[in-house]
Every structure is written in structure tokens, then in C-alpha cells.
């Protein structure tokens, strides 16, 4: 196929097809994600309209910011010792540049194409969430779930929770664009909200709250309802205060009965598959899980307490549920688990919040020793492992991970100068979205800014693709408000 023999309409539709493959891939399939990148590259080379590519790129400052961030990783090899790790990190992040290049060299999506994008995004989320929920509710034994975090069958439960929140935002625009189907977008949003509550993904809950808050403020701003906006902000402050007070509320961790660990062990081993002195399925000491579970049910920490447990209780304990409240569905169960972690900081392994605090503490120690330039692209992982060893970290060897905080990861890698550049880049994107009045772009980057605090979004292939796709689409002003 030669340039000029294929109509511009074909290239435009092929570009849309590539974007749809990427967005469905981000939702549920690494294969489709890779296929989208491959097809995007093929479309780029088939069209070969390099003069127009340059015209599209030269006025897109956000593309050049992203390219500079990618190139910074090459610069960071200069002071790295582990070049193999650094080159692999650059290879993984190549899709960040490639996706931006494929999308930003073409014109911004038309109203019709953006509507199709929202529609396919919502459909992929709805189908995937329905499959996840159905399997968890009716096929737990066959799939062998350990806890609610296994609900997401096709990828990270954290990433999927964030996408579900953005799905509600897509429904908002479909509501405006497809008036005849408003009931459908409304029902879909209700389902997404329920799924967020059921899945117990705190990142998803935060993202959902942010989506609803920004949409509310946007609608009120358009109507100039300043008093209601101020009232909404006050309510938000009160809710956050209540959340903090709940997490700091003490919980009962002592048995009101006389304990008998000999009878406890004997009765447990008679009823359970996993021995008393072993680890539960979450790799926690089972005897401690059992003791906490009995206390939560107000049962004696003795053999007669175990005898009163149901078969389901026994299974819960073997799966690592240390409190009856944690077995309940919904956000309250997650909040109760977080509250327990806050009041029991001795052993961080296996507890997501406490592990992150340990990751962050270790990252800060590394930053203090490499303040201005960081450790370089290749030495991030080695620096963490060495620092864990040096500080005799209480984390188990397999749980000694990187920062799980994008800001800290960038500072560890490139020092304060790299961090300053990263923050300038991200907030410049936010500024541009406000100037463009693109609500989806505003919410996307706000969600990214917040979730960067609790995960390394730009360190995994799916996280990179998710960020690059939405970043590139909204890096230019779209012909109608979005």
C-alpha cells in the first residue's frame, strides 16, 4: 500500500480502531493492549505522512513534556551501575512514548470518534466487571479465591477500580451525547458505583469520589451556584474528618474469656485442613489469625470456641481473615481492615498500608543519600534491596518492593531535579485541561495525581498504557467540551 492510494477516512478509522484496542486492552487484556500498539505502529508506517505528523507535534507541548520525561531515563543511565536493569526499564517505558507518538501525530478525535471511544470503554468495563462479580459470587471454590483482592480476574484490582470510576465519567458524557439512551448510562453508572463499593478497592473509592466531586463542581460552576459550591467543599472537609476519626477509633483485641491454647490447637487441628502452627493462605501465622477471629466473634480462645465456629468460619480463617468484619462485602470491611493495621504496626508483611509505609520510609532514606541526582535509572531496585538489608527491615524478603509511590520513585531515580520536572509536567497537563475546559482530562489527571501517592503507575506495562492513552488523547483541545 502506497501513500496516497488509501483514503484519509480509512486512516482515521484505522487510528480509532487502534485506540479502541488499547482501551479494551487496558481494561481486560494485555494481548489486546500489545496488539493495539502493534497496529498503531503499522498504521503510522502505512500512512507515512511525516510532514503532517510534524505539524501535529510541533504545537503540542504536552507531547514534548512526555518525550523529555522518557529521555530523562536515558540520561539517568550515566550514573547507574546496573545498566541491564536500566535498559530494561527504558524498554518497558517505550510504550509511553510510542502510544503518545501514534496518537499525537494524528488530528484530535472527532466528536463521533470520541463518543465511540467512550461507548467501547464503558462496554468493556461493564462486561469485565460483570464477569468478575459473577465468578466471585458463584464460582469461588472453582477459582480458589483467597480474598476480595482476587475479584479482578484480568489485571490489577487497583487499576481496574480506577478505570471503573473513569467509566462513570464516560457515562456522564454519553448521557449528554446520546439522549435516547440516558436510562442505560444511568443504570451503568449505578452498577459501577455498586461494584466500587463491593470490591473494597480504596483507590477506586477515592477515584469515584473525585469523579463525582469534580462533576458536581463543574455543573454548579456552569450554573454559577457559588453558595452550593462552598457548602459542598465544607461537606467534603467534614467527611474527611469523620474518616480520620473512624480509622483512629480503638478496636477490641483482647479476649474476655480465660484462654487455653492447648485445647485451642487440638480442636483446630481436628477441624481444619491447615495445621495450627502453619501459615494461612495470606502467609500469616494461622494461630494469630485464629485468635483474632475468635475475639471478633466474642468466642473464647479455647477449644470450645473453635467448636462453635461454622465450616465457613474455618475456611475464612484458613484464607487469612482475622476478623469476622473483614469477611463482609463492601467498603466497611476494607475500612475495618485498615483500622486494624493502624493500631497494629508490629508486623507490616501482608498488610498493604503498613507495607507501603515501610516502602516510603525506605525510599526517603535512599533520597537523603542521593538528594540532587538520585541513584539513576538502573539502580532503583538495587538501592531498595540494599537499604532493606542495611536497616534490617521487618518486611519478609518477598515483600521488599519498590516505593509504590510514583513521586518517591521519580525522586529516588532522578533526585530533586527530576522530581521538580515531573511535578511541573503533571501540573502543566492539569493547567492545560482547565484552559481547554476538558473535564475528562481534568478528572483523569487529578485521579493520576492522587493515585501516584499509593502506587508506581509508570512502572508497569498496564499502568504505562493506561496513563499514555488518556494523556495522549487529551493532550490537545478537542472540538467539543469533553
C-alpha positions in Angstrom: 0.0 0.0 0.0 1.5 3.3 -1.0 0.9 6.8 0.3 -2.0 8.5 -1.5 -3.8 5.3 -2.5 -5.6 5.0 0.8 -8.3 7.5 1.7 -7.9 9.7 4.8 -11.2 8.2 6.1 -9.5 4.8 6.2 -6.5 6.1 8.1 -8.8 7.9 10.5 -10.9 4.8 11.2 -7.8 2.7 11.5 -6.5 5.1 14.1 -9.8 4.8 16.0 -9.5 1.0 15.8 -6.0 1.2 17.3 -7.2 3.4 20.2 -10.2 1.0 20.9 -7.8 -2.0 21.0 -5.7 -0.1 23.5 -8.6 0.9 25.8 -10.1 -2.5 25.8 -6.7 -4.0 26.5 -6.2 -1.6 29.4 -9.5 -2.9 30.9 -9.1 -6.6 30.4 -6.4 -7.9 28.1 -2.6 -7.5 27.8 -2.8 -9.2 24.5 -5.2 -6.6 23.0 -3.0 -3.9 24.6 0.0 -5.2 22.8 -2.0 -5.7 19.6 -3.2 -2.1 19.7 0.4 -0.9 20.0 1.4 -3.1 17.0 -1.5 -2.0 14.9 -0.8 1.6 15.8 2.8 1.3 14.6 1.7 -0.4 11.4 -0.9 2.4 10.7 1.8 5.0 11.4 4.2 3.5 8.8 1.4 2.8 6.2 0.2 6.4 6.3 3.8 7.9 6.4 2.5 11.5 6.3 5.6 12.8 8.1 5.0 16.4 7.2 1.6 16.4 8.8 2.9 14.3 11.7 5.4 17.1 12.4 2.7 19.8 12.1 0.6 18.0 14.7 3.5 17.5 17.1 5.3 20.8 17.0 2.4 22.7 18.6 1.7 20.0 21.2 3.7 21.0 24.2 2.3 18.1 26.3 3.9 15.6 23.8 7.3 17.2 24.2 7.0 17.1 28.0 6.3 13.4 27.8 9.1 12.8 25.4 11.5 14.7 27.8 10.4 12.5 30.7 11.2 9.4 28.6 14.6 10.7 27.5 15.4 11.5 31.1 15.6 7.8 31.7 18.4 7.6 29.1 20.3 10.4 30.9 19.8 8.5 34.2 21.9 5.6 32.8 25.0 7.9 33.0 25.3 7.5 36.8 23.8 4.0 37.0 25.8 0.9 37.9 23.2 -1.7 36.9 22.8 -0.9 33.1 20.9 -4.1 32.4 18.1 -3.1 34.8 18.1 0.5 33.5 17.9 -0.6 29.8 15.0 -3.0 30.7 13.2 -0.1 32.4 13.6 2.0 29.3 12.3 -0.9 27.2 9.2 -1.2 29.4 8.6 2.6 29.2 9.0 2.7 25.5 5.2 2.2 25.1 4.8 5.5 27.0 6.5 7.3 24.1 5.1 5.1 21.4 1.5 5.5 22.3 1.8 9.2 22.6 3.6 9.4 19.2 0.9 7.2 17.4 -2.0 9.3 18.8 -0.5 12.8 18.8 0.8 12.7 15.2 -2.9 12.5 14.1 -5.6 15.1 14.5 -7.6 15.1 17.8 -10.5 12.7 17.9 -13.7 14.0 16.3 -16.9 14.2 18.3 -18.2 10.9 16.7 -14.9 9.0 17.3 -14.7 10.2 20.9 -18.3 9.1 21.5 -17.4 5.6 20.2 -14.3 5.6 22.4 -16.5 6.3 25.5 -19.0 3.7 24.4 -16.5 0.9 23.9 -14.7 1.9 27.2 -17.9 1.6 29.1 -18.9 -1.6 27.4 -15.6 -3.2 28.2 -15.8 -2.1 31.8 -19.4 -3.3 32.2 -18.7 -6.7 30.7 -15.5 -7.3 32.7 -17.0 -6.1 36.0 -20.0 -8.4 35.5 -17.7 -11.4 34.8 -15.6 -10.6 37.9 -18.7 -10.2 40.1 -20.4 -13.4 38.8 -17.3 -15.5 39.2 -16.7 -14.2 42.7 -20.2 -14.8 43.9 -20.9 -18.2 42.3 -17.6 -19.9 41.5 -15.4 -19.2 44.5 -14.5 -22.8 45.1 -13.6 -23.5 41.5 -11.5 -20.4 41.0 -10.0 -20.6 44.5 -10.2 -17.0 45.6 -8.2 -16.1 48.7 -9.8 -12.7 49.4 -11.7 -9.8 47.7 -8.5 -8.6 46.1 -8.7 -11.5 43.7 -12.0 -10.2 42.4 -10.4 -8.7 39.3 -9.6 -11.6 37.1 -7.9 -9.8 34.2 -5.4 -7.5 35.9 -4.6 -5.3 38.9 -7.6 -4.8 41.1 -6.3 -1.3 41.9 -6.0 -0.3 38.2 -9.5 -1.7 37.5 -11.0 0.2 40.4 -9.6 3.4 39.0 -10.9 2.6 35.5 -14.4 1.8 36.9 -14.5 5.3 38.3 -13.5 6.8 35.0 -16.2 4.7 33.4 -18.8 6.7 35.4 -17.2 9.8 33.9 -17.6 8.3 30.4 -21.2 7.6 31.2 -21.7 11.3 32.1 -20.6 12.3 28.6 -22.6 9.5 26.9 -25.6 10.8 28.9 -25.2 14.2 27.2 -24.4 12.9 23.7 -26.9 10.0 23.5 -30.1 11.4 24.9 -32.2 8.5 23.7 -30.3 6.0 25.9 -29.9 8.0 29.1 -31.5 5.3 31.2 -28.8 2.9 30.0 -25.9 5.2 31.0 -27.7 5.9 34.4 -28.0 2.1 35.1 -24.4 1.5 34.1 -23.2 4.2 36.5 -25.2 2.7 39.3 -23.7 -0.7 38.6 -20.2 0.9 38.5 -20.8 2.6 41.9 -22.0 -0.7 43.4 -19.0 -2.5 42.0 -16.7 0.1 43.6 -18.3 -0.4 46.9 -18.4 -4.2 46.7 -14.7 -4.5 45.5 -13.3 -2.7 48.5 -10.6 -1.1 46.4 -9.7 2.1 48.3 -8.1 3.7 45.2 -11.3 3.0 43.3 -13.4 4.6 46.1 -11.1 7.7 46.1 -11.2 7.9 42.3 -15.0 7.6 42.3 -15.3 10.3 45.0 -13.1 12.6 42.9 -15.1 11.9 39.7 -18.4 12.8 41.4 -16.9 15.8 43.2 -15.5 17.3 40.0 -18.6 16.7 38.0 -20.7 18.3 40.8 -18.5 21.3 41.0 -18.4 21.6 37.2 -22.2 21.6 36.9 -22.6 24.1 39.7 -19.9 26.3 38.2 -21.7 26.4 34.9 -24.9 27.5 36.8 -22.9 29.9 39.0 -24.1 28.3 42.2 -21.3 29.7 44.4 -23.0 29.1 47.7 -23.7 25.4 46.9 -20.1 25.0 45.8 -18.8 26.4 49.2 -21.3 24.1 51.0 -20.0 21.1 49.0 -16.4 21.9 50.0 -17.4 22.1 53.7 -19.2 18.7 53.5 -16.0 17.2 51.9 -13.9 18.5 54.8 -16.4 17.1 57.4 -16.4 13.7 55.6 -12.6 13.5 55.7 -12.5 14.4 59.4 -15.0 11.6 60.1 -13.0 9.2 58.1 -9.8 10.0 60.1 -11.7 9.7 63.4 -13.1 6.3 62.3 -9.6 5.0 61.5 -8.2 6.2 64.8 -11.1 4.6 66.8 -9.7 1.8 69.0 -10.8 -1.8 68.4 -11.2 -4.7 70.8 -8.2 -7.0 70.6 -8.5 -8.9 73.9 -10.5 -11.9 74.8 -13.0 -11.6 77.6 -12.6 -15.3 78.4 -9.9 -17.4 80.0 -7.5 -18.7 77.3 -6.4 -22.3 76.7 -4.1 -22.7 73.8 -3.6 -26.4 74.2 -7.3 -27.2 73.7 -7.4 -24.5 71.0 -4.7 -26.2 69.0 -6.2 -29.7 69.5 -9.7 -28.7 68.4 -8.4 -26.6 65.4 -6.3 -29.5 64.0 -9.3 -31.8 64.3 -11.5 -29.5 62.1 -9.2 -27.7 59.7 -7.1 -28.6 56.7 -4.2 -26.2 57.6 -2.4 -27.1 60.8 -2.4 -24.7 63.8 1.3 -24.0 63.6 1.3 -23.3 59.9 0.7 -20.2 57.8 -2.7 -19.2 56.5 -3.2 -18.6 52.7 -2.1 -15.0 53.2 1.2 -16.2 54.6 0.3 -15.0 58.1 0.7 -17.1 61.3 -2.5 -19.1 61.4 -2.6 -19.3 65.2 -2.7 -15.4 65.4 -5.4 -15.2 62.7 -7.5 -17.8 64.6 -7.1 -15.9 67.9 -8.2 -12.6 66.4 -11.1 -14.2 64.6 -12.4 -15.8 67.8 -12.2 -12.5 69.6 -14.1 -10.7 66.9 -16.9 -13.2 67.3 -16.8 -12.9 71.1 -15.8 -16.5 71.4 -13.3 -17.9 73.9 -9.8 -18.5 72.7 -10.1 -22.2 73.6 -11.1 -25.5 72.1 -14.8 -24.9 72.9 -14.6 -21.6 71.0 -13.3 -23.4 67.9 -16.1 -25.9 68.2 -18.7 -23.1 67.9 -17.2 -22.0 64.6 -19.0 -22.9 61.4 -17.4 -24.6 58.4 -17.5 -21.2 56.7 -15.6 -19.6 59.6 -12.9 -22.3 59.4 -12.5 -21.5 55.7 -12.3 -17.8 56.4 -9.5 -18.3 58.9 -7.6 -20.5 56.5 -7.9 -17.8 53.9 -6.4 -15.3 56.3 -9.4 -13.4 57.5 -8.5 -12.3 61.0 -11.9 -10.6 61.8 -15.5 -11.5 61.0 -16.0 -7.9 59.9 -13.4 -8.4 57.1 -15.5 -11.1 55.5 -18.4 -8.8 54.9 -18.7 -7.3 51.4 -18.4 -3.6 50.9 -16.3 -0.7 51.9 -16.8 -1.0 55.6 -14.9 -4.3 55.6 -12.0 -2.6 54.0 -12.0 0.3 56.4 -12.1 -2.1 59.3 -9.0 -3.9 58.0 -7.2 -0.5 57.6 -8.2 0.5 61.1 -6.7 -2.7 62.5 -3.4 -2.1 60.6 -3.2 1.4 62.1 -3.4 0.0 65.6 -1.1 -3.0 65.0 2.1 -1.9 63.3 4.5 -4.6 64.6 4.5 -6.8 61.5 3.9 -5.0 58.2 4.2 -8.0 55.9 0.9 -8.9 54.3 -0.7 -5.6 55.3 -1.0 -3.2 52.3 -1.0 0.0 54.3 1.8 -0.9 56.7 3.9 -2.3 53.8 3.6 1.0 51.9 4.7 2.9 55.0 7.8 0.7 55.1 8.4 1.2 51.4 8.1 5.0 51.8 10.3 5.1 54.8 13.0 3.2 52.9 12.6 5.5 49.8 13.1 8.6 52.0 16.3 7.1 53.4 17.6 6.5 49.9 16.7 10.0 48.8 18.5 11.6 51.7 21.7 9.9 50.5 21.2 10.8 46.8 19.4 14.1 47.1 20.1 16.0 43.9 20.5 13.4 41.1 19.1 10.3 42.6 20.5 6.8 42.1 19.9 6.7 38.3 17.6 4.7 36.1 19.3 1.4 36.7 19.9 1.3 40.4 16.5 1.9 41.9 15.7 -1.8 42.7 19.2 -2.5 44.0 19.1 0.6 46.2 15.9 -0.6 47.8 17.1 -4.1 48.4 20.4 -2.8 49.9 18.6 -0.4 52.1 16.1 -3.0 53.4 19.1 -5.2 54.3 21.0 -2.3 55.9 18.1 -1.2 58.1 17.1 -4.8 58.9 13.6 -4.2 57.7 10.8 -6.3 59.3 9.4 -7.0 55.8 9.7 -10.5 54.5 12.2 -10.9 51.7 9.4 -11.4 49.1 7.6 -8.3 50.3 10.7 -6.0 50.0 9.4 -4.0 47.0 9.9 -0.6 45.5 8.2 2.6 46.7 4.6 2.1 45.5 4.6 5.9 45.2 5.4 7.5 41.8 6.6 10.7 43.4 9.1 8.9 45.6 10.2 6.6 42.8 11.0 9.5 40.5 12.9 11.3 43.3 14.8 8.1 44.1 15.7 7.7 40.4 16.5 11.3 39.4 16.7 13.3 42.7 15.1 16.7 43.4 15.8 18.0 39.9 13.9 15.0 38.4 11.1 15.4 40.9 10.7 19.1 40.1 10.5 18.3 36.4 7.9 15.5 37.0 5.7 17.8 39.1 6.0 20.6 36.5 5.0 18.2 33.8 2.0 16.8 35.6 0.6 20.1 36.8 1.1 21.7 33.4 -1.1 19.0 31.9 -3.8 19.8 34.6 -3.4 23.5 33.7 -3.9 22.8 30.0 -7.0 20.7 30.7 -8.6 23.6 32.6 -7.7 26.0 29.8 -9.2 23.6 27.3 -12.2 23.1 29.6 -11.9 19.3 29.1 -13.5 17.8 32.2 -12.5 14.2 31.4 -8.8 15.4 31.1 -9.1 17.3 34.4 -10.5 14.3 36.2 -8.1 11.8 34.6 -5.0 13.8 35.7 -6.5 14.5 39.2 -7.0 10.8 39.7 -3.5 10.2 38.5 -2.1 12.8 40.9 -3.8 11.2 43.8 -3.2 7.5 42.9 0.5 8.3 42.2 0.7 8.6 46.0 -0.1 4.9 46.6 1.3 3.1 43.5 4.0 3.1 40.9 1.7 3.7 37.9 4.6 4.3 35.5 6.5 1.1 36.4 4.1 -1.5 34.9 3.1 -2.1 31.3 -0.6 -1.8 32.1 -0.1 1.4 34.2 2.0 3.0 31.5 -0.5 2.2 28.8 -3.4 3.5 30.8 -1.6 6.8 31.5 -0.2 7.2 28.0 -3.5 6.5 26.3 -5.6 9.1 28.2 -2.8 11.5 28.3 -2.3 11.5 24.5 -6.0 11.7 23.7 -6.5 14.8 25.8 -3.1 16.4 25.1 -4.9 18.7 22.6 -8.1 20.6 22.6 -10.9 18.5 21.3 -13.6 20.2 19.1 -16.3 19.9 21.8 -16.1 20.1 25.6 -15.0 16.7 27.0 
